[in-house]
């Protein structure tokens, strides 16, 4: 149920392809949603919208290959993905605000 919502939040655009490869690639229904922190690393992150990014199959293959090169390569790619997300949603007030507005994360309560 979360997958189509994440796709919609990103406007059905693969932002890795957009900003890294400088190609506009629109996502289709069969394209995957990638777990930035892999499930083997932290199962608790599986449904965390802050850990999900939709990608075209080709882009997902590229990122998976980078993850498999080395732990350092994986950490670098994870950091890069987070940076791209921050950049993409900066003008909208940040990714967490976009997710709060979509009711995907709860607002932080200040006491």
Rosetta constraint file for C-alpha pairs under 8 A:
AtomPair CA 1 CA 5 HARMONIC 7.36 0.50
AtomPair CA 2 CA 6 HARMONIC 6.26 0.50
AtomPair CA 2 CA 47 HARMONIC 7.54 0.50
AtomPair CA 2 CA 49 HARMONIC 7.99 0.50
AtomPair CA 3 CA 7 HARMONIC 6.29 0.50
AtomPair CA 3 CA 33 HARMONIC 6.67 0.50
AtomPair CA 4 CA 8 HARMONIC 6.12 0.50
AtomPair CA 5 CA 9 HARMONIC 6.15 0.50
AtomPair CA 6 CA 10 HARMONIC 6.42 0.50
AtomPair CA 6 CA 33 HARMONIC 7.87 0.50
AtomPair CA 6 CA 49 HARMONIC 7.19 0.50
AtomPair CA 6 CA 52 HARMONIC 7.39 0.50
AtomPair CA 6 CA 53 HARMONIC 7.27 0.50
AtomPair CA 6 CA 54 HARMONIC 7.02 0.50
AtomPair CA 7 CA 11 HARMONIC 6.33 0.50
AtomPair CA 7 CA 12 HARMONIC 5.14 0.50
AtomPair CA 7 CA 13 HARMONIC 7.77 0.50
AtomPair CA 7 CA 27 HARMONIC 7.65 0.50
AtomPair CA 7 CA 33 HARMONIC 7.81 0.50
AtomPair CA 7 CA 54 HARMONIC 5.99 0.50
AtomPair CA 8 CA 12 HARMONIC 5.75 0.50
AtomPair CA 9 CA 98 HARMONIC 7.66 0.50
AtomPair CA 9 CA 99 HARMONIC 7.75 0.50
AtomPair CA 9 CA 102 HARMONIC 7.85 0.50
AtomPair CA 10 CA 14 HARMONIC 7.71 0.50
AtomPair CA 10 CA 15 HARMONIC 7.90 0.50
AtomPair CA 10 CA 54 HARMONIC 7.51 0.50
AtomPair CA 12 CA 26 HARMONIC 5.53 0.50
AtomPair CA 12 CA 27 HARMONIC 4.86 0.50
AtomPair CA 12 CA 28 HARMONIC 7.40 0.50
AtomPair CA 12 CA 54 HARMONIC 7.80 0.50
AtomPair CA 13 CA 18 HARMONIC 7.78 0.50
AtomPair CA 13 CA 24 HARMONIC 7.19 0.50
AtomPair CA 13 CA 25 HARMONIC 5.98 0.50
AtomPair CA 13 CA 26 HARMONIC 4.65 0.50
AtomPair CA 13 CA 27 HARMONIC 5.67 0.50
AtomPair CA 13 CA 54 HARMONIC 7.76 0.50
AtomPair CA 13 CA 55 HARMONIC 7.81 0.50
AtomPair CA 14 CA 18 HARMONIC 6.29 0.50
AtomPair CA 14 CA 24 HARMONIC 7.31 0.50
AtomPair CA 14 CA 25 HARMONIC 5.67 0.50
AtomPair CA 14 CA 26 HARMONIC 6.22 0.50
AtomPair CA 14 CA 27 HARMONIC 6.46 0.50
AtomPair CA 14 CA 54 HARMONIC 6.28 0.50
AtomPair CA 14 CA 55 HARMONIC 5.00 0.50
AtomPair CA 14 CA 56 HARMONIC 6.30 0.50
AtomPair CA 15 CA 19 HARMONIC 6.00 0.50
AtomPair CA 15 CA 55 HARMONIC 7.66 0.50
AtomPair CA 15 CA 84 HARMONIC 7.13 0.50
AtomPair CA 15 CA 85 HARMONIC 7.67 0.50
AtomPair CA 15 CA 88 HARMONIC 7.47 0.50
AtomPair CA 16 CA 20 HARMONIC 5.51 0.50
AtomPair CA 16 CA 21 HARMONIC 7.09 0.50
AtomPair CA 16 CA 55 HARMONIC 7.42 0.50
AtomPair CA 16 CA 59 HARMONIC 7.35 0.50
AtomPair CA 16 CA 81 HARMONIC 7.27 0.50
AtomPair CA 16 CA 84 HARMONIC 7.03 0.50
AtomPair CA 17 CA 21 HARMONIC 4.78 0.50
AtomPair CA 17 CA 22 HARMONIC 6.06 0.50
AtomPair CA 17 CA 23 HARMONIC 5.39 0.50
AtomPair CA 17 CA 24 HARMONIC 6.56 0.50
AtomPair CA 17 CA 25 HARMONIC 6.51 0.50
AtomPair CA 17 CA 59 HARMONIC 6.81 0.50
AtomPair CA 18 CA 22 HARMONIC 4.72 0.50
AtomPair CA 18 CA 23 HARMONIC 4.80 0.50
AtomPair CA 18 CA 24 HARMONIC 5.13 0.50
AtomPair CA 18 CA 25 HARMONIC 6.97 0.50
AtomPair CA 19 CA 23 HARMONIC 7.52 0.50
AtomPair CA 19 CA 84 HARMONIC 7.36 0.50
AtomPair CA 25 CA 56 HARMONIC 7.30 0.50
AtomPair CA 26 CA 56 HARMONIC 7.74 0.50
AtomPair CA 27 CA 31 HARMONIC 6.10 0.50
AtomPair CA 27 CA 54 HARMONIC 7.67 0.50
AtomPair CA 27 CA 55 HARMONIC 6.96 0.50
AtomPair CA 27 CA 56 HARMONIC 6.00 0.50
AtomPair CA 28 CA 56 HARMONIC 7.83 0.50
AtomPair CA 31 CA 54 HARMONIC 7.33 0.50
AtomPair CA 31 CA 55 HARMONIC 6.34 0.50
AtomPair CA 31 CA 56 HARMONIC 5.25 0.50
AtomPair CA 31 CA 57 HARMONIC 5.70 0.50
AtomPair CA 32 CA 54 HARMONIC 5.95 0.50
AtomPair CA 32 CA 55 HARMONIC 5.85 0.50
AtomPair CA 32 CA 56 HARMONIC 6.68 0.50
AtomPair CA 32 CA 57 HARMONIC 6.56 0.50
AtomPair CA 32 CA 60 HARMONIC 7.46 0.50
AtomPair CA 33 CA 52 HARMONIC 6.18 0.50
AtomPair CA 33 CA 53 HARMONIC 5.44 0.50
AtomPair CA 33 CA 54 HARMONIC 4.06 0.50
AtomPair CA 33 CA 55 HARMONIC 6.04 0.50
AtomPair CA 34 CA 52 HARMONIC 5.54 0.50
AtomPair CA 34 CA 53 HARMONIC 5.22 0.50
AtomPair CA 34 CA 54 HARMONIC 5.86 0.50
AtomPair CA 34 CA 55 HARMONIC 6.74 0.50
AtomPair CA 34 CA 60 HARMONIC 7.11 0.50
AtomPair CA 35 CA 39 HARMONIC 7.09 0.50
AtomPair CA 35 CA 45 HARMONIC 7.90 0.50
AtomPair CA 35 CA 46 HARMONIC 6.94 0.50
AtomPair CA 35 CA 51 HARMONIC 5.65 0.50
AtomPair CA 35 CA 52 HARMONIC 4.95 0.50
AtomPair CA 35 CA 53 HARMONIC 6.77 0.50
AtomPair CA 36 CA 51 HARMONIC 5.31 0.50
AtomPair CA 36 CA 52 HARMONIC 6.11 0.50
AtomPair CA 36 CA 53 HARMONIC 7.18 0.50
AtomPair CA 36 CA 78 HARMONIC 5.89 0.50
AtomPair CA 36 CA 81 HARMONIC 7.44 0.50
AtomPair CA 37 CA 41 HARMONIC 6.48 0.50
AtomPair CA 37 CA 42 HARMONIC 6.77 0.50
AtomPair CA 37 CA 45 HARMONIC 7.07 0.50
AtomPair CA 37 CA 51 HARMONIC 6.46 0.50
AtomPair CA 37 CA 78 HARMONIC 7.26 0.50
AtomPair CA 38 CA 42 HARMONIC 6.48 0.50
AtomPair CA 38 CA 43 HARMONIC 7.70 0.50
AtomPair CA 38 CA 45 HARMONIC 7.99 0.50
AtomPair CA 38 CA 46 HARMONIC 7.97 0.50
AtomPair CA 39 CA 43 HARMONIC 4.62 0.50
AtomPair CA 39 CA 44 HARMONIC 7.76 0.50
AtomPair CA 39 CA 45 HARMONIC 6.96 0.50
AtomPair CA 39 CA 46 HARMONIC 6.15 0.50
AtomPair CA 42 CA 46 HARMONIC 7.67 0.50
AtomPair CA 44 CA 48 HARMONIC 7.80 0.50
AtomPair CA 45 CA 51 HARMONIC 6.42 0.50
AtomPair CA 46 CA 51 HARMONIC 7.50 0.50
AtomPair CA 47 CA 51 HARMONIC 7.71 0.50
AtomPair CA 47 CA 52 HARMONIC 7.92 0.50
AtomPair CA 48 CA 52 HARMONIC 6.90 0.50
AtomPair CA 49 CA 99 HARMONIC 7.67 0.50
AtomPair CA 49 CA 104 HARMONIC 6.91 0.50
AtomPair CA 49 CA 105 HARMONIC 7.67 0.50
AtomPair CA 50 CA 95 HARMONIC 7.95 0.50
AtomPair CA 50 CA 96 HARMONIC 7.50 0.50
AtomPair CA 55 CA 59 HARMONIC 5.92 0.50
AtomPair CA 55 CA 60 HARMONIC 5.75 0.50
AtomPair CA 56 CA 60 HARMONIC 6.11 0.50
AtomPair CA 57 CA 61 HARMONIC 6.21 0.50
AtomPair CA 58 CA 62 HARMONIC 6.39 0.50
AtomPair CA 59 CA 63 HARMONIC 6.24 0.50
AtomPair CA 60 CA 64 HARMONIC 6.00 0.50
AtomPair CA 61 CA 65 HARMONIC 6.16 0.50
AtomPair CA 62 CA 66 HARMONIC 6.40 0.50
AtomPair CA 63 CA 67 HARMONIC 6.21 0.50
AtomPair CA 63 CA 77 HARMONIC 7.23 0.50
AtomPair CA 64 CA 68 HARMONIC 6.27 0.50
AtomPair CA 65 CA 69 HARMONIC 6.37 0.50
AtomPair CA 66 CA 70 HARMONIC 7.56 0.50
AtomPair CA 66 CA 73 HARMONIC 5.85 0.50
AtomPair CA 66 CA 74 HARMONIC 6.07 0.50
AtomPair CA 66 CA 77 HARMONIC 6.92 0.50
AtomPair CA 67 CA 71 HARMONIC 7.03 0.50
AtomPair CA 67 CA 73 HARMONIC 5.85 0.50
AtomPair CA 67 CA 74 HARMONIC 3.97 0.50
AtomPair CA 67 CA 75 HARMONIC 7.75 0.50
AtomPair CA 67 CA 77 HARMONIC 7.07 0.50
AtomPair CA 68 CA 73 HARMONIC 7.66 0.50
AtomPair CA 68 CA 74 HARMONIC 6.96 0.50
AtomPair CA 69 CA 73 HARMONIC 6.03 0.50
AtomPair CA 69 CA 74 HARMONIC 7.36 0.50
AtomPair CA 70 CA 74 HARMONIC 6.18 0.50
AtomPair CA 71 CA 75 HARMONIC 6.14 0.50
AtomPair CA 72 CA 76 HARMONIC 6.06 0.50
AtomPair CA 73 CA 77 HARMONIC 6.13 0.50
AtomPair CA 74 CA 78 HARMONIC 6.08 0.50
AtomPair CA 75 CA 79 HARMONIC 6.12 0.50
AtomPair CA 76 CA 80 HARMONIC 6.13 0.50
AtomPair CA 77 CA 81 HARMONIC 6.11 0.50
AtomPair CA 78 CA 82 HARMONIC 6.31 0.50
AtomPair CA 79 CA 83 HARMONIC 6.17 0.50
AtomPair CA 80 CA 84 HARMONIC 6.18 0.50
AtomPair CA 81 CA 85 HARMONIC 6.23 0.50
AtomPair CA 82 CA 86 HARMONIC 6.18 0.50
AtomPair CA 83 CA 87 HARMONIC 6.12 0.50
AtomPair CA 84 CA 88 HARMONIC 5.97 0.50
AtomPair CA 85 CA 89 HARMONIC 6.23 0.50
AtomPair CA 85 CA 95 HARMONIC 6.90 0.50
AtomPair CA 86 CA 90 HARMONIC 5.77 0.50
AtomPair CA 86 CA 94 HARMONIC 6.27 0.50
AtomPair CA 86 CA 95 HARMONIC 6.34 0.50
AtomPair CA 89 CA 93 HARMONIC 6.61 0.50
AtomPair CA 89 CA 94 HARMONIC 4.84 0.50
AtomPair CA 89 CA 95 HARMONIC 5.25 0.50
AtomPair CA 89 CA 98 HARMONIC 7.56 0.50
AtomPair CA 90 CA 94 HARMONIC 4.65 0.50
AtomPair CA 90 CA 95 HARMONIC 7.24 0.50
AtomPair CA 92 CA 97 HARMONIC 7.61 0.50
AtomPair CA 92 CA 98 HARMONIC 6.84 0.50
AtomPair CA 93 CA 97 HARMONIC 5.91 0.50
AtomPair CA 93 CA 98 HARMONIC 7.18 0.50
AtomPair CA 94 CA 98 HARMONIC 6.43 0.50
AtomPair CA 95 CA 99 HARMONIC 6.17 0.50
AtomPair CA 96 CA 100 HARMONIC 6.05 0.50
AtomPair CA 96 CA 105 HARMONIC 7.40 0.50
AtomPair CA 97 CA 101 HARMONIC 6.03 0.50
AtomPair CA 98 CA 102 HARMONIC 6.26 0.50
AtomPair CA 99 CA 103 HARMONIC 6.09 0.50
AtomPair CA 99 CA 104 HARMONIC 5.06 0.50
AtomPair CA 99 CA 105 HARMONIC 5.79 0.50
AtomPair CA 100 CA 104 HARMONIC 5.65 0.50
AtomPair CA 100 CA 105 HARMONIC 5.00 0.50
AtomPair CA 100 CA 106 HARMONIC 6.06 0.50
AtomPair CA 100 CA 107 HARMONIC 6.33 0.50
